[in-house]
Amino acid sequence: MNIKIDTQGIEYKTIANNINFKNKAVLEIGCGDGSFSIKFEKICKSWLGIDIDSKGIMKARKQNTPKMRFEQQNFLASRLKANFNIIFMRLSFHEIGESNMEKILLKSKLLLKRNGKIVIVDPQFGSELQELFNYFYKEEEIEHDKRLIKSREVLDELIAENTLKSTRFFQYNVSYTFTDFRSLIEFISQYWNFPKESVKQAKENIRKALGTKAQNKPLTVYDQMNLFVLST
């Protein structure tokens, strides 16, 4: 599978140019394999990336540096101390489960130093790539749309209650360029162990949705991202 993601570095530039990571102690919840985290190595003071996925953490640990550490942890069960200037969640908040969203934000609030920030990056409901993902999710009745909508509702509720304050909000597009349609399908289907019949049906639905664009080589689709900056 050949894929080029955000070749112009728009995502990193948008985040780094609008949030001050310089000399900051950062906790990342849901760091995955650390491939995006490591981009901040030169500017942060320290970075602790945690994830419950052991495979992702094994890959991330290969990138450990004196400033960057990656550990397998369940954030809600962790005993971390209030030592962080920034708590960062990228593409993970909507995946943590409806019952835990508020709990994670409230615990994050307790772990921030004075003037600390919670930074959340999540996909926009209805963006091009998310709609393509949905063709797979719908085959298995996975309520992906509901997760994205609920995550935004939880944020809005806590802001309305003044539990958290919204200090900044940005939107930007991330490009995903595939060699061809087959490469796109491989990328989307890798995240779930879908039955062959579900993959076949979703593939045909995606081809119809893309129309003539499905024939493009290379094939580029876009994901719109929401960047929330919250303070206490």
LUMMI-413877 format. One line per 2 residues: their letters; for each residue x negated, y negated, z negated of N, C-alpha, C. Coordinates in Angstrom, 1 decimal, padded with zeros to 4 digits. Atoms other than C-alpha are relative to their C-alpha. Layout:
# LUMMI-413877
a	X Y Z X Y Z X Y Z ~ ...
//
This chain:
# LUMMI-413877
mn	-000.8 001.2 000.0 000.0 000.0 000.0 -000.9 -001.2 000.0 ~ 000.8 001.2 -000.1 -001.5 -003.3 001.1 000.9 -001.2 -000.2
ik	-000.8 001.2 000.3 -000.1 -006.5 -000.5 -000.9 -001.1 -000.5 ~ 000.7 001.2 000.5 -001.3 -010.0 -001.1 001.0 -000.9 -000.7
id	-000.9 000.8 000.8 000.3 -011.9 -003.9 -000.6 -001.4 -000.3 ~ 000.3 001.4 000.4 000.2 -015.7 -004.2 -001.5 -000.3 000.5
tq	001.4 000.2 -000.5 -002.9 -016.1 -002.0 -000.5 -001.4 -000.2 ~ 000.4 001.3 000.2 -002.9 -019.8 -002.5 -000.2 -000.4 -001.5
gi	000.2 000.2 001.4 -003.0 -019.4 -006.3 001.0 -001.0 -000.6 ~ -001.0 001.0 000.5 000.2 -021.5 -006.8 000.4 000.2 -001.4
ey	-000.5 -000.3 001.3 001.3 -019.7 -009.9 -001.0 -000.4 -001.1 ~ 001.0 000.4 001.0 -002.0 -020.1 -011.8 -000.1 -001.5 -000.1
kt	000.2 001.4 000.0 -002.4 -023.7 -010.7 001.2 -000.7 -000.7 ~ -001.2 000.6 000.6 001.2 -024.6 -011.7 000.0 000.1 -001.6
ia	000.0 -000.2 001.5 000.8 -023.1 -015.2 -001.2 -000.7 -000.6 ~ 001.2 000.6 000.5 -002.8 -024.3 -015.8 000.0 -001.5 000.0
nn	000.0 001.5 -000.1 -002.1 -027.8 -014.6 001.0 -000.7 -000.9 ~ -001.1 000.6 000.8 001.0 -028.3 -016.7 000.0 000.4 -001.5
in	000.1 -000.4 001.4 000.1 -026.5 -019.9 -001.5 000.0 -000.4 ~ 001.4 000.2 000.4 -003.1 -027.3 -021.8 -000.5 001.3 -000.8
fk	000.6 -001.2 000.6 -004.9 -024.0 -022.5 -001.4 -000.2 -000.5 ~ 001.4 000.2 000.4 -008.2 -025.6 -023.1 -000.2 000.1 -001.5
nk	000.3 -000.2 001.4 -009.7 -024.4 -026.3 001.1 000.4 -000.9 ~ -001.2 -000.5 000.8 -006.4 -022.8 -027.4 -000.1 001.5 -000.3
av	-000.2 -001.4 000.4 -005.8 -019.6 -029.2 001.3 000.5 000.6 ~ -001.2 -000.5 -000.7 -003.3 -017.6 -027.1 000.3 001.4 -000.3
le	-000.6 -001.4 000.1 -001.1 -014.6 -027.7 000.9 000.2 001.2 ~ -000.8 -000.3 -001.1 000.3 -013.0 -024.7 000.8 001.3 -000.3
ig	-000.9 -001.1 000.3 003.3 -010.7 -025.2 000.4 000.6 001.3 ~ -000.3 -000.7 -001.3 003.7 -008.1 -022.4 -001.1 -000.4 001.1
cg	001.2 000.4 -000.9 000.2 -008.6 -020.8 -000.2 001.0 001.2 ~ 000.2 -001.0 -001.1 000.4 -005.5 -018.6 -001.4 000.4 000.1
dg	001.4 -000.4 -000.2 -003.0 -004.7 -017.0 -000.9 -001.1 -000.2 ~ 000.8 001.1 000.3 -004.3 -008.1 -017.9 -000.6 -000.8 001.3
sf	000.6 000.6 -001.3 -005.0 -009.1 -014.2 000.3 -001.4 000.1 ~ -000.3 001.4 000.0 -003.2 -012.4 -014.6 -000.7 -000.7 -001.2
si	000.5 000.6 001.2 -004.4 -013.1 -018.1 -001.5 -000.4 000.2 ~ 001.5 000.2 -000.2 -008.1 -012.9 -017.1 -000.3 -001.3 000.7
kf	000.2 001.2 -000.7 -007.6 -016.0 -015.0 -000.3 -001.2 -000.9 ~ 000.1 001.1 000.9 -007.5 -018.1 -018.1 -001.3 000.1 -000.9
ek	001.1 -000.3 000.9 -010.7 -016.7 -019.6 -001.0 -001.2 -000.2 ~ 001.0 001.0 000.1 -012.9 -019.7 -018.8 000.5 -001.3 -000.8
ic	-000.5 001.2 000.7 -010.5 -022.3 -020.4 000.5 000.2 -001.4 ~ -000.6 -000.2 001.4 -009.0 -020.7 -023.5 -001.1 000.2 -001.0
ks	000.9 -000.3 001.1 -010.6 -020.4 -026.9 -000.1 001.5 -000.3 ~ -000.2 -001.5 000.2 -009.3 -016.9 -027.4 001.3 000.4 000.6
wl	-001.2 -000.6 -000.7 -006.7 -014.6 -025.8 000.2 001.4 -000.5 ~ -000.4 -001.4 000.4 -005.0 -011.6 -027.4 001.2 000.4 000.8
gi	-001.1 -000.5 -000.8 -002.9 -009.7 -024.9 000.5 001.3 -000.6 ~ -000.6 -001.2 000.6 -000.5 -007.1 -026.3 001.1 000.6 000.9
di	-001.1 -000.6 -000.8 001.8 -004.6 -024.6 000.2 001.4 -000.6 ~ -000.4 -001.4 000.5 003.6 -001.3 -025.5 -000.5 001.1 000.9
ds	000.3 -001.0 -001.0 002.5 000.4 -022.3 -001.5 000.3 -000.1 ~ 001.4 -000.4 000.2 -000.7 002.4 -022.9 -000.8 000.0 001.3
kg	000.7 000.0 -001.3 -001.6 002.7 -019.2 -000.5 -001.4 000.3 ~ 000.3 001.4 -000.3 -001.5 -001.0 -018.7 -001.1 -000.5 -000.9
im	001.0 000.4 000.9 -003.6 -001.6 -021.8 -001.4 000.6 000.3 ~ 001.2 -000.6 -000.4 -006.2 000.9 -020.7 -000.7 -000.7 001.1
ka	000.6 000.7 -001.1 -006.7 -001.0 -017.5 -000.4 -001.4 -000.5 ~ 000.3 001.4 000.5 -006.6 -004.4 -019.3 -001.3 000.0 -000.8
rk	001.2 000.0 000.9 -009.4 -003.3 -021.8 -001.3 000.0 000.8 ~ 001.2 000.0 -000.8 -011.8 -002.9 -018.9 -000.4 -001.5 000.3
qn	000.3 001.4 -000.2 -011.6 -006.7 -018.7 -000.3 -000.7 -001.3 ~ 000.3 000.6 001.3 -012.3 -007.3 -022.4 -001.3 -000.9 000.1
tp	001.1 000.9 000.1 -014.7 -010.2 -023.0 000.0 -000.5 -001.4 ~ 000.0 000.5 001.4 -015.8 -012.0 -026.2 001.2 -000.9 -000.3
km	-001.1 000.8 000.2 -012.8 -014.3 -025.7 001.4 000.7 000.3 ~ -001.3 -000.7 -000.5 -010.2 -011.8 -024.2 000.0 001.4 -000.6
rf	-000.2 -001.4 000.6 -008.9 -008.8 -026.2 001.4 000.5 000.4 ~ -001.3 -000.6 -000.4 -006.1 -006.4 -025.1 000.3 001.2 -000.9
eq	-000.3 -001.1 001.0 -004.3 -004.1 -027.6 001.4 000.5 000.3 ~ -001.3 -000.6 -000.1 -001.4 -001.7 -027.5 000.7 -000.3 -001.3
qn	-000.7 000.3 001.2 001.1 -003.1 -029.9 001.5 -000.3 000.3 ~ -001.4 000.4 000.0 004.8 -003.5 -030.5 000.1 -001.3 -000.7
fl	000.0 001.4 000.6 005.2 -007.3 -031.2 000.8 -000.1 -001.2 ~ -000.9 000.2 001.1 008.2 -007.0 -033.5 -000.5 000.8 -001.2
as	000.5 -000.8 001.1 006.4 -004.3 -035.6 -001.4 -000.5 -000.4 ~ 001.4 000.4 000.3 003.0 -006.1 -035.6 -000.1 -000.9 -001.3
rl	000.2 000.8 001.2 001.5 -007.9 -038.6 -001.0 -001.2 000.4 ~ 000.9 001.1 -000.4 -000.1 -010.8 -036.7 000.2 -001.2 -000.9
ka	-000.1 001.2 000.9 -000.9 -014.0 -038.6 000.3 -001.2 000.9 ~ -000.4 001.2 -000.7 000.1 -017.5 -037.6 -001.3 -000.8 000.4
nf	001.3 000.6 -000.5 -003.1 -018.3 -035.7 000.0 -000.5 001.4 ~ 000.0 000.3 -001.5 -001.9 -019.2 -032.2 000.6 -001.4 000.3
ni	-000.4 001.2 -000.6 -001.6 -022.4 -030.3 001.1 000.2 001.0 ~ -000.9 -000.3 -001.0 000.3 -020.8 -027.5 000.4 001.5 000.0
if	-000.5 -001.4 -000.2 002.5 -017.7 -027.2 000.6 000.1 001.4 ~ -000.2 000.0 -001.4 002.7 -016.7 -023.6 000.7 001.3 000.4
mr	-000.7 -001.1 -000.5 005.2 -014.4 -021.9 000.3 -000.2 001.5 ~ -000.1 000.1 -001.5 005.0 -013.8 -018.1 000.6 001.2 000.5
ls	-000.8 -001.1 -000.6 007.6 -011.6 -016.4 000.3 001.1 -001.0 ~ -000.2 -001.0 001.0 008.2 -009.8 -019.7 001.3 -000.3 -000.8
fh	-001.1 000.4 000.9 010.9 -011.8 -021.6 001.3 000.7 000.4 ~ -001.3 -000.6 -000.4 013.9 -010.5 -019.5 000.0 001.5 -000.1
ei	000.1 -001.5 000.0 012.6 -006.9 -019.8 000.1 000.5 -001.4 ~ 000.2 -000.5 001.3 012.5 -006.7 -023.6 001.3 000.5 -000.6
ge	-001.2 -000.5 000.6 016.1 -005.9 -024.2 000.8 -001.1 -000.6 ~ -000.9 001.1 000.5 019.1 -008.1 -025.0 -000.1 -000.1 -001.5
sn	-000.1 000.1 001.4 019.1 -007.2 -028.7 -001.3 -000.5 -000.7 ~ 001.3 000.5 000.6 015.4 -008.2 -029.2 -000.4 -001.4 000.5
me	000.5 001.2 -000.6 015.2 -011.4 -027.2 -000.1 -001.1 -001.1 ~ 000.0 001.1 001.1 016.2 -013.8 -030.1 -001.0 000.4 -001.1
ki	001.0 -000.5 001.1 014.1 -011.7 -032.6 -001.4 -000.4 000.4 ~ 001.4 000.2 -000.5 011.0 -012.1 -030.4 -000.3 -001.5 -000.1
ll	000.2 001.5 000.0 011.5 -015.9 -030.1 -000.2 -000.5 -001.4 ~ 000.0 000.5 001.4 012.1 -016.4 -033.8 -001.3 000.4 -000.7
ks	001.3 -000.4 000.5 009.0 -014.3 -034.7 -001.1 -000.8 000.6 ~ 001.0 000.8 -000.7 007.0 -016.2 -032.1 -000.2 -001.4 -000.7
kl	000.0 001.4 000.7 008.0 -019.5 -033.8 -000.8 000.1 -001.3 ~ 000.7 -000.2 001.3 006.6 -018.2 -037.1 -001.5 000.1 000.2
ll	001.4 -000.3 -000.3 003.2 -017.3 -035.5 -000.7 -001.2 000.6 ~ 000.7 001.1 -000.6 002.5 -020.7 -034.0 -000.6 -000.9 -001.0
kr	000.6 001.1 000.8 000.1 -023.3 -035.5 000.9 -001.2 000.2 ~ -000.7 001.2 -000.1 001.3 -026.8 -035.9 -000.1 -000.5 001.5
ng	000.0 000.5 -001.4 002.3 -028.3 -032.5 -000.2 001.1 001.1 ~ 000.1 -001.1 -001.0 002.2 -024.9 -030.9 001.1 000.1 001.0
ki	-001.0 -000.1 -001.1 004.1 -023.9 -027.8 000.3 001.5 000.3 ~ -000.4 -001.3 -000.6 006.0 -020.9 -026.5 000.2 -000.2 001.5
vi	000.0 000.1 -001.5 005.5 -020.5 -022.7 000.6 001.2 000.6 ~ -000.7 -001.2 -000.6 007.9 -018.2 -020.8 000.1 -000.2 001.5
vd	-000.2 000.0 -001.5 007.7 -017.4 -017.1 000.8 001.2 000.4 ~ -000.9 -001.1 -000.4 010.6 -015.4 -015.7 000.6 -000.3 001.4
pq	-000.6 000.2 -001.4 012.1 -014.9 -012.2 001.3 -000.7 -000.1 ~ -001.3 000.6 -000.1 015.0 -016.9 -011.1 001.0 001.0 000.6
fg	-001.0 -000.9 -000.5 018.2 -014.9 -010.7 000.4 -000.5 001.4 ~ -000.4 000.3 -001.4 019.1 -014.7 -007.0 -001.1 -000.3 000.9
se	001.1 000.3 -000.9 015.7 -015.4 -005.6 -000.2 001.2 001.0 ~ 000.1 -001.0 -001.1 014.7 -013.5 -002.4 -000.5 001.3 -000.5
lq	000.6 -001.2 000.4 012.5 -010.9 -004.0 000.9 000.7 -001.0 ~ -000.9 -000.6 001.1 014.9 -010.3 -007.0 001.2 000.6 000.7
el	-001.1 -000.6 -000.7 017.7 -009.7 -004.6 -000.3 001.3 000.7 ~ 000.4 -001.2 -000.6 015.7 -007.1 -002.8 -000.2 001.1 -001.0
fn	000.1 -001.0 001.1 014.9 -005.4 -006.1 001.4 000.5 -000.4 ~ -001.3 -000.4 000.4 018.6 -005.4 -006.8 000.6 001.1 000.8
yf	-000.5 -001.1 -000.8 019.3 -003.0 -003.9 -000.4 001.3 -000.6 ~ 000.4 -001.2 000.7 017.3 -000.4 -005.8 000.7 000.1 -001.4
yk	-000.6 000.0 001.3 018.7 -001.3 -009.2 001.5 000.4 000.1 ~ -001.4 -000.3 -000.1 022.3 -001.1 -008.0 000.3 001.5 000.3
ee	-000.2 -001.4 -000.3 021.8 002.4 -006.7 000.0 000.9 -001.3 ~ 000.0 -000.7 001.3 021.0 003.5 -010.3 000.7 -000.7 -001.1
ei	-000.9 000.7 000.9 023.4 001.1 -011.9 -000.9 -000.7 -001.2 ~ 000.8 000.7 001.0 020.6 -000.8 -013.7 000.3 -001.5 000.1
eh	-000.6 001.3 000.0 021.9 -004.2 -014.7 -001.1 -001.1 000.0 ~ 001.2 001.0 000.0 018.8 -006.3 -013.7 000.5 -001.4 000.0
dk	-000.5 001.4 000.0 020.9 -009.4 -012.9 000.4 -000.4 -001.4 ~ -000.5 000.3 001.4 022.4 -009.2 -016.4 -001.1 -000.4 -000.9
rl	001.2 000.3 000.9 018.9 -009.2 -018.0 -000.5 -001.4 000.3 ~ 000.4 001.3 -000.3 017.9 -012.3 -016.1 000.9 -001.1 -000.5
ik	-001.0 000.9 000.4 021.1 -014.1 -016.9 000.0 -000.1 -001.6 ~ 000.0 000.0 001.5 021.0 -013.1 -020.6 -001.2 -000.6 -000.6
sr	001.3 000.7 000.5 017.4 -014.2 -021.1 000.1 -001.5 000.0 ~ -000.2 001.4 -000.1 018.3 -017.6 -019.9 001.1 -000.5 -001.0
ev	-001.0 000.4 000.9 021.4 -017.7 -022.1 -000.5 -000.1 -001.4 ~ 000.6 000.0 001.3 019.4 -016.8 -025.2 -000.9 -001.3 -000.2
ld	000.8 001.2 000.1 017.0 -019.6 -024.5 000.8 -001.3 -000.2 ~ -000.9 001.1 000.0 019.8 -022.1 -023.9 000.7 -000.1 -001.4
el	-000.7 000.0 001.3 021.5 -021.1 -027.2 -000.9 -000.5 -001.1 ~ 000.9 000.4 001.0 018.4 -021.5 -029.3 -000.4 -001.5 000.1
ia	000.3 001.4 -000.2 017.7 -024.9 -027.7 001.2 -000.8 -000.5 ~ -001.2 000.7 000.4 021.3 -026.0 -028.3 000.1 -000.1 -001.5
en	000.0 000.0 001.4 021.0 -025.0 -031.9 -001.1 -000.8 -000.7 ~ 001.2 000.8 000.5 017.8 -027.0 -032.2 -001.0 001.0 -000.7
tl	000.9 -000.9 000.6 016.0 -023.8 -033.3 -001.3 -000.1 000.8 ~ 001.1 000.3 -000.8 013.6 -024.4 -030.4 000.3 -001.3 000.8
ks	-000.2 001.1 -000.9 013.0 -027.5 -028.3 -000.6 000.2 001.3 ~ 000.5 -000.1 -001.3 012.6 -027.6 -024.6 -000.8 -001.2 000.4
tr	000.8 001.2 -000.3 009.7 -029.8 -023.7 -000.4 -000.1 001.4 ~ 000.3 000.1 -001.4 009.1 -028.9 -020.1 000.7 001.2 000.7
ff	-000.6 -001.0 -000.8 010.7 -026.9 -017.3 -000.5 -000.2 001.5 ~ 000.5 000.0 -001.4 009.2 -026.1 -013.8 000.6 001.2 000.7
qy	-000.2 -001.1 -001.0 010.1 -024.0 -010.8 -001.0 000.0 001.1 ~ 000.9 -000.1 -001.1 007.8 -022.7 -008.2 000.2 001.3 000.7
nv	-000.1 -001.3 -000.8 007.6 -020.0 -005.5 -001.3 000.7 000.1 ~ 001.1 -000.9 -000.1 005.3 -017.1 -005.4 000.2 000.9 001.3
sy	-000.1 -000.8 -001.3 004.6 -015.4 -002.0 -000.5 001.4 -000.2 ~ 000.4 -001.5 000.0 004.4 -011.6 -001.6 -000.1 000.3 001.5
tf	000.2 -000.3 -001.4 002.8 -010.7 001.8 -000.4 001.5 000.1 ~ 000.2 -001.5 -000.2 003.1 -007.0 002.9 -000.5 000.2 001.4
td	000.4 -000.3 -001.4 001.5 -005.4 005.9 001.2 000.3 000.9 ~ -001.2 -000.3 -000.8 005.0 -004.2 007.0 001.1 000.3 -000.9
fr	-001.2 -000.3 000.8 008.4 -003.2 005.9 -000.2 001.2 -000.9 ~ 000.3 -001.2 000.8 007.2 000.2 004.6 -000.8 -000.4 -001.2
sl	000.8 000.4 001.1 004.7 -001.5 002.4 000.9 -000.7 -001.1 ~ -001.0 000.7 000.9 007.5 -003.7 000.9 000.8 001.0 -000.8
ie	-000.8 -001.1 000.7 009.6 -000.6 000.1 -000.8 000.7 -001.0 ~ 000.9 -000.7 001.0 006.6 001.1 -001.6 -000.2 -000.8 -001.2
fi	000.2 000.9 001.1 006.0 -001.9 -003.7 001.2 -000.1 -001.0 ~ -001.2 000.2 000.8 009.6 -002.3 -004.9 000.3 001.4 -000.7
sq	-000.4 -001.3 000.6 010.2 001.5 -005.5 -001.0 000.5 -001.0 ~ 001.1 -000.5 000.9 006.9 002.0 -007.5 000.4 -000.2 -001.5
yw	-000.2 000.3 001.4 008.4 000.5 -010.7 001.0 001.0 -000.6 ~ -001.0 -001.0 000.5 011.1 003.2 -011.1 -000.2 001.3 000.7
nf	000.0 -001.3 -000.6 011.2 006.9 -010.5 001.3 000.3 000.6 ~ -001.4 -000.1 -000.6 014.2 006.6 -008.2 000.1 001.4 000.8
pk	-000.2 -001.2 -000.9 015.7 009.8 -006.6 -000.2 -000.4 001.5 ~ 000.3 000.3 -001.4 014.9 010.1 -002.9 001.3 -000.6 000.7
es	-001.2 000.5 -000.7 018.5 009.5 -001.9 000.3 -001.4 -000.4 ~ -000.1 001.5 000.4 018.6 006.2 -003.9 -000.9 -000.8 000.8
vk	001.0 000.7 -000.7 015.4 005.1 -002.2 000.5 -000.2 001.5 ~ -000.4 000.0 -001.4 016.8 006.0 001.2 001.2 -001.0 000.2
qa	-001.2 000.9 -000.2 020.1 004.1 000.7 -000.5 -001.5 -000.2 ~ 000.5 001.4 000.2 018.3 001.0 -000.8 -000.8 -000.5 001.1
ke	000.8 000.4 -001.1 015.9 001.0 002.0 000.8 -000.5 001.2 ~ -000.8 000.4 -001.1 018.6 000.8 004.6 000.7 -001.3 -000.3
ni	-000.6 001.3 000.4 020.4 -002.0 002.7 -000.9 -001.1 000.0 ~ 001.0 001.1 -000.1 017.2 -004.0 002.4 -000.3 -000.4 001.4
rk	000.2 000.2 -001.4 016.6 -003.6 006.1 001.1 -000.9 000.6 ~ -001.1 000.8 -000.5 020.0 -005.0 006.9 000.0 -001.4 -000.6
al	000.1 001.3 000.7 019.6 -007.8 004.4 -001.1 -000.9 000.6 ~ 001.1 000.8 -000.6 016.3 -008.9 006.0 000.3 -000.3 001.5
gt	-000.2 000.2 -001.4 017.6 -008.6 009.5 -001.2 000.1 000.9 ~ 001.2 -000.1 -000.9 015.0 -009.3 012.2 -001.3 -000.2 -000.8
ka	001.2 000.2 000.9 012.6 -010.4 009.4 -000.7 001.3 -000.4 ~ 000.5 -001.3 000.4 012.2 -006.7 008.5 -001.1 000.5 001.0
qn	000.9 -000.4 -001.1 010.2 -006.3 011.8 -001.4 -000.7 -000.1 ~ 001.2 000.9 000.1 007.6 -008.9 010.8 -001.2 000.8 -000.5
kp	001.3 -000.5 000.4 003.9 -007.8 010.5 -001.0 -001.0 000.0 ~ -000.3 -000.3 001.3 002.8 -009.1 008.1 001.4 -000.5 -000.4
lt	-001.3 000.4 000.5 006.1 -009.5 006.1 -000.1 -000.7 -001.3 ~ 000.1 000.8 001.2 006.3 -012.3 003.5 001.4 -000.3 -000.6
vy	-001.2 000.4 000.7 009.0 -012.7 000.9 -000.4 -000.8 -001.2 ~ 000.4 001.0 001.1 009.2 -015.2 -002.0 000.9 000.3 -001.2
dq	-000.7 -000.1 001.3 010.1 -015.0 -005.7 -000.1 -001.4 -000.6 ~ 000.0 001.3 000.7 011.2 -018.2 -007.4 -000.2 000.3 -001.5
mn	000.3 -000.2 001.4 009.8 -018.5 -010.9 000.5 -001.2 -000.8 ~ -000.3 001.1 001.0 011.1 -020.5 -013.9 -001.1 000.0 -001.1
lf	001.0 000.2 001.0 008.5 -021.9 -016.3 000.6 -000.8 -001.1 ~ -000.5 000.7 001.2 009.8 -022.8 -019.8 -001.1 -000.3 -001.0
vl	001.0 000.4 001.1 007.7 -024.7 -022.4 000.9 -000.4 -001.2 ~ -000.8 000.2 001.1 009.2 -024.6 -025.8 -000.8 -000.3 -001.2
st	000.7 000.4 001.2 008.2 -026.2 -029.1 000.9 000.2 -001.2 ~ -000.8 -000.2 001.2 009.3 -025.9 -032.7 000.4 -001.3 -000.6
//
